[in-house]
Each structure stands twice: as C-alpha cells, then as structure tokens.
C-alpha cells in the first residue's frame, strides 16, 4: 500500500518539486523489497556511488530517463550508461 502511494506521488509531482529528498532504499524496505537487493545496493554504493541514484530513480521510482537526467544534472546518455552498469553489477551481486 505504501509503495503504491509513493509511486503515485512520484508520478503526480516531478522530483524537482520535492522539498526533502527521499531515500528509495528506505522506501523499498517499507514496501518489502528483498534484503539481498538492499545488500547489493550497499555494496554498489561503496564501490561506485554515482551509479546508485540513477538506478534507483529508474528501477524503483520508475522515472523517465530525461527526468532522471534533469534531476541529477547530467546528460541522458550518462544516465543510461550508469543505469546499465548498475544493473550489471547488481545482477552479479545477486547471483552470488
């Protein structure tokens, strides 16, 4: 229920309008996401922290690539590349 409400709010108001940025990893825990995914994100955050925000904004918050690029202040190509590398690394960490 909480996850649905957060998703709906994310679609209703653009990320730039957020007063206090939320941590999607915390939101994921509330929604019952797998703990191994959270562990993988912690490892990724320690290795390459720049990969985590675009990955979470795309795969958890379901934001569009242009919206993520706007929110992070980087080109769309950079967002796509970071998401690609984050997915590869998370997939490898989950396969352990």
Secondary structure, 3 states (H helix, E strand, C coil): CHHHHHHHHHHHCCHHHCCCCCCHHHHHHHHCCCHHHHHHHHHHHHHCCHHHHHHHHHHCCCCCHHHHHHHHCCCHHHHHHHHHHHHHHHHHHHHC
